[in-house]
Amino acid sequence: MGTVTSLDAHAHGTRHAPISPAILYFGSQVSLLSTVDEEGHPNLAPNSSVWWLGQTAMLGVAARSQTGRNLLANGEAVINLPSIAGVDAVDRLALTTGRSPVPDRKAAAGYRHVRDKFAEAGVRPIAAETVAPPRVAEFPVHLEGRVVTIHPMGGTATPAEASLLAVELGITRVHVVESLRMPGHANRIDPGRWRPLMMNFQRFFGLGDETMPSRLASIDEEWYRG
Ligand SMILES: Cc1cc2nc3c(=O)[nH]c(=O)nc-3n(C[C@H](O)[C@H](O)[C@H](O)COP(=O)(O)O)c2cc1C
């Protein structure tokens, strides 16, 4: 574990300035979301708006992306989590969309249409077990899930009117590679071995070292199942 530093005024200083960031990109976990369209054609798109509670993943997705359309149409997805080793595959899909033609605002920002996102990223699709979208074979964690509810963001009444969607995905199956499992436990992931990829204001980072023991860890992880 790293050295614990005291929370004193010298760490960051105490003079705060009011600013207006264009996006509140304070750091979150990166995934590739796989979905399928009405013809069953798979799409894959980088996402960094996911948080977890119980057996639910909440995703932030642009409604007019191909991913948003697919989720609205059939409600199935796989959240494919890379470790930091998967960063290149994620980056290859930046500035691409499964939509054709590319919407004007995206075209102006340099986006291009890519039909086969798996080939573009250099990864292989493998079948999921509970949903139609395929998994990314090379990534160490796959969470299959089905939409429970799609919440329109920004105060609009329906998802069709919203430009951003908060997608509540009920997780139906979790797959992890052997090397991430905690020895001696059937259902646990070893947090010392799992190195999620993070995006922090449009730049990629890994996690730093573990800082100090957590008091919450006195609770057996199985307690959360109830
Ligand atoms: C690392 C990374 C993280 C991203 N995070 C999100 C996100 O959380 N939500 C979102 O709607 N778009 C996000 N995007 C942008 C989408 O990937 C982009 O809109 C893409 O065109 C969607 O592809 P699609 O139209 O084929 O679904 C992210 C892009 C990158 C490269």
The ligand as a Tripos MOL2 file, in Angstrom:
@<TRIPOS>MOLECULE
LIG
   31    33     1     0     0
SMALL
NO_CHARGES

@<TRIPOS>ATOM
      1 C1        -13.1020    6.8030  -24.0510 C.3       1 LIG1
      2 C2        -14.4490    7.2800  -24.5340 C.ar      1 LIG1
      3 C3        -15.4890    7.4070  -23.6380 C.ar      1 LIG1
      4 C4        -16.7740    7.7890  -24.0730 C.ar      1 LIG1
      5 N1        -17.7970    7.8670  -23.1660 N.ar      1 LIG1
      6 C5        -19.0520    8.0780  -23.5980 C.ar      1 LIG1
      7 C6        -20.1590    8.0180  -22.6990 C.ar      1 LIG1
      8 O1        -19.9930    7.7560  -21.5140 O.2       1 LIG1
      9 N2        -21.4050    8.2040  -23.1910 N.ar      1 LIG1
     10 C7        -21.6380    8.4660  -24.5210 C.ar      1 LIG1
     11 O2        -22.8040    8.6150  -24.9310 O.2       1 LIG1
     12 N3        -20.5920    8.5650  -25.3940 N.ar      1 LIG1
     13 C8        -19.3250    8.3670  -24.9610 C.ar      1 LIG1
     14 N4        -18.2750    8.4320  -25.8500 N.ar      1 LIG1
     15 C9        -18.5300    8.8220  -27.2370 C.3       1 LIG1
     16 C10       -19.1300    7.6750  -28.0440 C.3       1 LIG1
     17 O3        -18.2660    6.5610  -28.0560 O.3       1 LIG1
     18 C11       -19.4000    8.2050  -29.4510 C.3       1 LIG1
     19 O4        -20.5350    9.0340  -29.4120 O.3       1 LIG1
     20 C12       -19.5930    7.1350  -30.5040 C.3       1 LIG1
     21 O5        -19.7730    7.7610  -31.7460 O.3       1 LIG1
     22 C13       -20.7810    6.2210  -30.2320 C.3       1 LIG1
     23 O6        -20.7760    5.2290  -31.2200 O.3       1 LIG1
     24 P1        -22.1130    4.7050  -31.8880 P.3       1 LIG1
     25 O7        -22.7740    5.8890  -32.5640 O.co2     1 LIG1
     26 O8        -21.6450    3.6740  -32.8570 O.co2     1 LIG1
     27 O9        -22.9300    4.1730  -30.7680 O.co2     1 LIG1
     28 C14       -16.9860    8.0870  -25.4320 C.ar      1 LIG1
     29 C15       -15.9210    7.9800  -26.3400 C.ar      1 LIG1
     30 C16       -14.6710    7.5760  -25.8930 C.ar      1 LIG1
     31 C17       -13.5430    7.4350  -26.9050 C.3       1 LIG1
@<TRIPOS>BOND
     1     1     2 1
     2     2     3 ar
     3     2    30 ar
     4     3     4 ar
     5     4     5 ar
     6     4    28 ar
     7     5     6 ar
     8     6     7 ar
     9     6    13 1
    10     7     8 2
    11     7     9 ar
    12     9    10 ar
    13    10    11 2
    14    10    12 ar
    15    12    13 ar
    16    13    14 ar
    17    14    15 1
    18    14    28 ar
    19    15    16 1
    20    16    17 1
    21    16    18 1
    22    18    19 1
    23    18    20 1
    24    20    21 1
    25    20    22 1
    26    22    23 1
    27    23    24 1
    28    24    25 2
    29    24    26 1
    30    24    27 1
    31    28    29 ar
    32    29    30 ar
    33    30    31 1
@<TRIPOS>SUBSTRUCTURE
     1 LIG1         1 GROUP 0 **** ****
